[in-house]
Amino acid sequence: MNAPRPSASSGFQPASDFAFCLIPMLDALGWRGAHQQLSEALPYQPDAMGYADFMNVMANLKFEGRSEKTRLSDLDPRLLPCLFIPEHPDRHTLVLLKSGSRELLVFDGGTGVFAQVERSPMPGEAVFFRAIRKERNSPLNQQEHWFRQVLNRFRHLLILAFLVSFILSLLAMVAPAFVMTIYDQVLSARSESTLLGFVAGALGFFALDGAFRFLRSWLLGFVSVRMSHIVGTEILRRILFLPPAFTESASLGAQVSRIRDFETIRDFIAGQAIISLFDLPFILTLYLGLLLISPALAFAPLGGVLLLALAGLTLLPVVQRHNADASEAVSKRKQFLVELLTNMRAIHYTGSSRHWLKRYEELSSEASTATFRAGFTSSLVGVVSQTVVTLTGVFTMTLGVLIVMDGALSVGGLMAAMMLVWRILAPMRPAFDVLTQLGKVQKSLRQVDRLMNLRMERAMEASLTLSHAMRGTISLSQVSLRYSAEAYPALLGVGFDLAHGETLLIVGHDGAGKSTILKLLLGMYQPQAGRVVIDHQNVRQFDPVLLRRTLGYSPQNHILFYGTIAQNLRFSHPSASMEEMERAARQADLLEEIEQFPEQFETRIGDHNITRLSASFKRRLSLARAFLRRTPVLLLDEPDRGLNTTELEHLRQILEGIKGESTLILVSGHPLLAPLADKILWLENGRVRAFGPKDRVWPDYTQFMNH
């Protein structure tokens, strides 16, 4: 029996055991989602899916997995279905569906067929899945103290690392005790057998110390890597699901800086600073050992700690201020560089290279000066802490020699005491340095927590289809919008009505608010006044992401992404088949040009290759993306831009064929597209100058433009 294959429209062609097992596993679990949802859950290169990719896809589809080592013969039939990964690498991955008395019904990921297999004692790993139904745990919900919640996920590992640090503090007293015993007992007894016994015991303790240090490093390293992945991914996820109004108003450089905020946290967790913080509480254990050897000597390191604390209170505000200044200056320089690289071609066109170079020199000078101040004060902190530690050690040694000369302490005791003193003071300097980083880390933590507490545009658990089939009737009633409190109104009292299948042409000067109307229909902005209604339902009541998936849209500025032509097209319709992509490309008069490429739809564009494509090609690819899905409403923002007369005539013919099937809204003043319009909306400074049938508005508009 053949496997249920993923639809050809999904663009998913399995090429591995795990990829073949995905659809049967989902079918056995009763998943009834849409192709769109499956396409979005797949990894970037889904065909050669591995174990980690499989688990991530299941998690994206709201299934959590639990794995255990077992044998086929030992599996409980009540736990099926499950994924079974044989221990032997030559065996195929299986989806176990039903269990009989002697045989199992399975799907073989290697052959792609269903089969009956014997309940043999074959060892392997079974992965059991269950649906996640607690939507309140969604990562896209508003979450206060988000970073604290992430840390709480690793509390067991962190507690274990804390306990290991305590054990290491106890083992740290073995070496001083060994030295004291050698000096005070073994040398006086001149017993080689005793010496060998002590050495063997000490070597065992040192091996144990090394093993525990390795364990702690592994625990903290694992937590660091996992948190780096979680924080980085969630920050990007949040930014992607923020309402466009939050991100469009910020510069590209500022958004890059926002994403890089978590690097400060990651570097802090991954560095030696965190180990010093784990060691710090157990200085008391070492201090108690020092008190047992010589109470008089214990006052010396205590004085050193107090001096370090006093120096920290004095220097810390200065260091934090200089670090903040340096961080701000470096951030401005990075934002400028992002802006410069983004607009490199325009800089060459305008011949303004010297002006940009001068701006960079000023910003670089400010950043270098601020960085020097921050580095100097940090170095000063290091010098002060090192000096205090060294002086404390010298003072302790001097005091210890005097105590030995008085006969109150043995030479072995002095050696052991000095070893403990250095161990006590060793974490103090790194801990002192940690204090200088706390301000930056706390700032990054606050920024991350603020980002995680912002309201998202949608929840990932939302249904991927609208509650009803959209027809495409549109109505705007007294709509007004400002992009910011300080800006002039982009729209003021705008209103019009469109029936299903009608075509509206929006005309007006640059900045009149034409593109803003399309953005309101897409739910990218919410008007401060008035109502935007589609199918007699306020746009506010739609899930904005689902609304954009339902409407077809070609933006004013063609936006292409790094990847193949097929991947760029599928951004608007992830489950599109090759036939659908060819149809859309043909409608955009692009198919013949794509077929001339050696790899056709698999031709990679983006990065430096994107500059080699003509503006006409980019515009037609953007139009093809809008044509790919048959939509009830099609929004085209200046579709004539970059097209020659022949291409524009072809576009007019295609739109003529679509006219009546979908509601069309065109932002264009080109005479070739005017005959398509049933109604024309003429905007001027965000207000409606005229609205009505084409025969009444178009003559007035052309007469105005000719004058």
BELVEN-V42806 format. One record per backbone hydrogen bond with DSSP energy under -0.5 kcal/mol. NH is the residue of the N-H (numbers start at 1). CO is the residue of the C=O. E is the energy in kcal/mol with one decimal. If there is no record, write none. Layout:
nh=<NH,NH>
co=<CO,CO>
e=<E,E>
//
This chain:
nh=<3,5,10,11,12,13,14,15,20,21,22,22,23,24,25,26,27,28,29,30,31,38,39,40,41,42,46,46,49,49,54,55,56,57,58,59,60,61,62,63,64,66,68,70,72,73,74,75,75,77,79,80,81,82,83,84,85,85,86,87,91,94,95,96,96,97,97,98,100,104,105,106,106,107,108,108,109,109,112,113,114,115,117,117,119,120,124,125,126,127,128,128,130,132,133,135,137,138,141,143,146,149,150,151,152,153,153,154,154,155,158,159,160,161,162,163,164,165,166,167,168,169,170,171,172,173,174,175,176,177,178,179,180,181,182,183,184,185,186,187,189,190,191,192,195,196,197,198,199,200,201,202,203,204,205,206,207,208,209,210,211,212,213,214,215,216,217,218,219,220,221,222,223,224,225,226,227,228,229,230,231,232,233,234,235,236,237,238,239,240,241,242,242,245,246,247,247,248,249,250,255,256,257,258,259,260,261,262,263,264,264,265,266,267,268,269,270,271,274,274,275,276,277,278,279,280,281,282,283,284,286,287,288,289,290,291,292,293,294,298,299,300,301,302,303,304,305,306,307,308,309,310,311,312,313,314,315,316,319,320,321,322,323,324,325,326,327,328,329,330,331,332,333,334,335,336,337,338,339,340,341,342,343,344,347,348,349,350,351,352,356,357,358,359,360,361,362,363,364,365,366,367,368,369,370,371,372,373,374,375,376,377,378,379,380,381,382,383,384,385,386,387,388,389,390,391,392,393,394,395,396,397,398,399,400,401,402,403,404,405,406,407,408,409,414,415,416,417,418,419,420,421,422,423,424,425,426,427,428,429,430,431,432,433,434,435,436,436,437,437,438,439,441,442,443,444,445,446,447,448,449,450,451,452,453,454,457,462,474,475,476,477,478,479,480,481,487,490,491,492,494,496,498,502,504,505,506,506,507,507,509,512,517,517,518,519,520,521,522,523,524,525,528,529,531,533,533,534,535,537,539,541,542,544,547,548,549,550,551,552,554,558,560,563,565,566,568,569,570,571,571,572,573,576,581,582,583,584,585,586,587,588,589,590,591,594,595,596,596,597,600,602,603,605,609,610,611,612,613,618,619,620,621,622,623,624,625,626,627,628,631,634,635,636,636,637,637,638,638,641,643,648,649,650,651,652,653,654,655,656,657,658,659,660,660,661,662,663,664,664,665,666,667,668,668,673,674,675,676,677,678,679,680,681,682,682,683,683,684,686,687,689,689,690,692,694,696,697,698,700,701,702,703,704,705,706,707>
co=<112,3,7,8,7,11,12,47,16,17,18,19,19,20,21,22,23,24,25,27,26,34,35,36,37,38,43,44,46,47,50,51,52,53,54,55,56,57,59,58,130,128,126,124,122,120,71,71,72,75,76,77,96,96,127,94,83,125,84,123,88,84,107,82,94,95,105,105,103,117,98,104,115,95,106,113,93,107,108,108,1,106,104,115,102,118,70,85,68,83,66,126,64,62,131,133,134,135,138,452,143,145,146,147,148,149,150,150,151,152,154,155,156,157,158,159,160,161,162,163,164,165,166,167,168,170,171,171,172,173,174,175,176,177,178,179,180,181,181,182,185,186,186,190,191,192,193,194,195,196,197,198,199,200,201,202,203,204,205,206,207,208,209,210,211,212,213,214,215,216,217,218,219,220,221,222,223,224,225,226,227,228,229,230,231,232,233,234,235,236,237,238,239,524,243,243,244,244,245,247,251,252,253,254,255,256,258,259,260,260,261,261,262,263,264,265,266,267,268,271,271,272,273,274,275,276,277,279,280,281,282,283,284,285,286,287,288,289,290,294,296,297,297,298,299,300,301,302,303,304,305,306,307,308,309,310,311,312,315,316,317,318,319,320,321,322,323,324,325,326,327,328,329,330,331,332,333,334,335,336,337,338,339,341,343,344,345,346,347,347,352,353,354,355,356,357,358,359,360,361,362,363,364,365,366,367,368,369,370,371,372,373,374,375,376,377,378,379,380,381,382,383,384,385,386,387,388,389,390,391,392,393,394,395,396,397,398,399,400,401,402,404,403,403,410,411,412,413,414,415,416,417,418,419,420,421,422,423,425,425,426,427,428,429,430,431,432,433,433,434,434,435,437,438,439,440,441,442,443,444,445,446,447,448,449,451,241,459,498,533,496,531,476,494,529,491,484,481,481,686,479,476,474,499,664,679,504,666,505,681,683,509,513,514,514,515,516,517,518,520,519,519,480,480,477,475,531,537,473,534,532,538,539,542,543,544,545,546,547,633,635,556,558,605,603,601,564,565,566,567,568,569,569,573,577,578,579,580,581,582,583,584,586,585,585,590,591,592,593,594,597,599,600,563,606,607,608,609,610,614,615,616,617,618,619,620,621,622,623,624,629,663,552,634,665,554,635,636,667,638,640,644,645,646,647,648,649,650,651,652,653,654,655,501,662,658,658,632,502,662,634,504,636,506,666,670,670,671,673,674,503,503,692,505,680,690,507,681,687,512,684,682,687,682,680,678,693,693,694,696,697,698,699,700,701,702,703>
e=<-1.3,-0.8,-1.9,-1.2,-0.5,-0.7,-0.6,-2.3,-2.3,-1.9,-0.9,-0.6,-0.5,-0.7,-2.2,-2.4,-2.6,-2.4,-1.6,-1.0,-2.5,-2.0,-2.8,-2.0,-1.3,-1.1,-0.5,-0.6,-0.9,-0.8,-2.5,-2.4,-2.2,-2.5,-2.3,-2.2,-2.5,-1.6,-1.7,-2.3,-2.5,-2.4,-2.0,-2.5,-1.8,-1.2,-1.1,-0.6,-1.0,-0.6,-2.0,-1.2,-0.7,-1.5,-2.5,-3.1,-0.5,-3.0,-0.7,-2.4,-1.6,-2.7,-2.2,-2.6,-0.6,-0.6,-2.9,-1.2,-3.6,-3.0,-2.8,-0.7,-2.9,-2.1,-0.5,-2.7,-2.8,-0.7,-2.4,-0.6,-2.5,-2.6,-2.5,-0.5,-2.5,-2.4,-2.2,-2.5,-2.6,-3.1,-3.1,-0.5,-1.8,-2.8,-0.6,-1.4,-1.9,-1.9,-1.5,-1.5,-0.6,-1.6,-2.0,-2.5,-1.9,-1.0,-0.9,-0.6,-1.3,-1.3,-2.6,-2.8,-2.1,-2.4,-2.1,-2.4,-2.4,-2.0,-1.7,-2.3,-2.6,-1.9,-1.6,-2.6,-1.7,-1.4,-1.8,-0.6,-0.6,-1.8,-2.6,-2.5,-2.7,-2.2,-2.3,-2.5,-2.6,-2.5,-1.8,-2.3,-2.4,-2.0,-0.9,-0.7,-1.8,-2.7,-2.1,-2.5,-2.8,-2.5,-2.3,-2.9,-2.7,-1.8,-2.1,-2.8,-2.3,-2.1,-2.6,-2.5,-2.2,-2.4,-2.3,-2.3,-2.3,-2.5,-2.5,-2.4,-2.6,-2.8,-2.4,-2.7,-2.4,-2.5,-2.5,-2.6,-2.7,-2.4,-2.1,-2.9,-3.1,-2.0,-2.5,-2.7,-2.4,-1.9,-2.6,-2.7,-2.3,-2.4,-1.7,-0.5,-0.8,-0.6,-2.2,-0.8,-0.5,-3.2,-0.6,-0.9,-1.9,-2.2,-2.4,-1.8,-2.0,-2.0,-0.8,-0.7,-1.4,-0.6,-1.1,-0.7,-2.7,-3.0,-1.8,-2.3,-2.5,-1.3,-0.6,-0.6,-0.5,-2.1,-1.9,-1.6,-1.9,-1.9,-0.7,-1.0,-1.7,-0.9,-1.3,-2.7,-2.3,-1.6,-2.1,-2.2,-1.9,-1.4,-2.9,-1.0,-1.1,-1.1,-0.7,-1.1,-2.0,-1.9,-2.5,-2.0,-2.3,-2.3,-2.3,-2.3,-2.6,-2.4,-2.3,-1.6,-2.8,-2.7,-2.5,-2.7,-2.1,-2.4,-2.7,-2.2,-2.2,-2.4,-2.6,-2.3,-2.3,-2.7,-2.1,-2.1,-1.9,-2.4,-2.5,-2.2,-2.2,-2.3,-2.3,-2.7,-2.8,-2.1,-1.8,-0.9,-2.2,-1.9,-2.4,-2.3,-0.8,-1.6,-2.0,-2.5,-2.5,-2.1,-2.3,-2.5,-2.0,-2.4,-3.3,-2.3,-2.3,-2.6,-2.7,-2.5,-2.5,-2.6,-2.4,-2.3,-2.4,-2.9,-2.9,-2.5,-2.2,-2.4,-2.5,-2.1,-2.0,-2.7,-2.7,-2.7,-2.5,-2.6,-2.6,-2.4,-2.5,-2.8,-2.4,-2.1,-2.5,-2.8,-2.5,-2.4,-2.5,-2.7,-2.6,-2.4,-1.9,-2.0,-2.5,-2.6,-1.4,-1.3,-2.0,-0.6,-2.1,-2.4,-2.5,-2.7,-2.6,-1.9,-2.0,-2.4,-2.4,-1.8,-2.4,-2.6,-1.8,-0.7,-0.9,-0.9,-0.7,-2.4,-2.4,-2.3,-2.2,-1.5,-0.7,-0.7,-0.7,-1.3,-1.2,-0.5,-2.6,-3.2,-2.1,-2.2,-2.6,-2.4,-2.2,-2.6,-2.7,-2.5,-2.2,-2.3,-1.1,-1.3,-3.3,-1.6,-2.1,-2.7,-2.9,-2.4,-0.5,-3.1,-2.2,-2.2,-0.7,-2.4,-1.6,-2.8,-2.5,-1.5,-3.1,-1.9,-3.1,-2.3,-0.5,-3.3,-0.6,-2.7,-0.6,-1.6,-1.3,-0.5,-1.0,-2.0,-2.1,-2.1,-1.7,-1.2,-2.4,-0.8,-1.5,-1.5,-1.7,-3.2,-0.5,-2.5,-2.8,-1.0,-2.9,-2.0,-1.5,-0.6,-2.5,-2.0,-1.7,-1.5,-1.9,-2.8,-2.2,-0.6,-0.5,-2.5,-1.4,-2.6,-2.1,-2.2,-2.4,-0.5,-0.7,-1.4,-0.5,-2.1,-2.1,-2.4,-2.2,-2.4,-2.5,-2.3,-2.3,-1.8,-1.5,-3.4,-0.9,-2.2,-2.6,-0.7,-0.6,-1.6,-0.7,-2.6,-1.7,-3.5,-1.5,-0.8,-0.9,-1.2,-0.9,-2.1,-2.4,-2.5,-2.3,-2.1,-2.1,-2.6,-1.9,-1.4,-2.1,-1.1,-0.8,-2.8,-3.2,-0.5,-2.5,-2.6,-0.5,-0.8,-1.9,-1.4,-1.8,-2.6,-2.2,-2.0,-2.2,-2.4,-2.0,-2.1,-2.7,-2.0,-1.5,-1.7,-2.3,-0.8,-0.8,-2.3,-1.4,-3.0,-1.8,-0.6,-2.4,-3.0,-2.7,-1.3,-0.9,-1.2,-0.9,-0.6,-1.4,-1.6,-2.7,-2.1,-2.6,-2.6,-0.6,-3.3,-2.6,-0.7,-2.6,-1.3,-1.6,-3.0,-0.8,-1.5,-1.6,-1.5,-1.0,-2.1,-2.2,-0.5,-2.2,-2.8,-2.2,-2.1,-2.5,-2.1,-1.2>
//
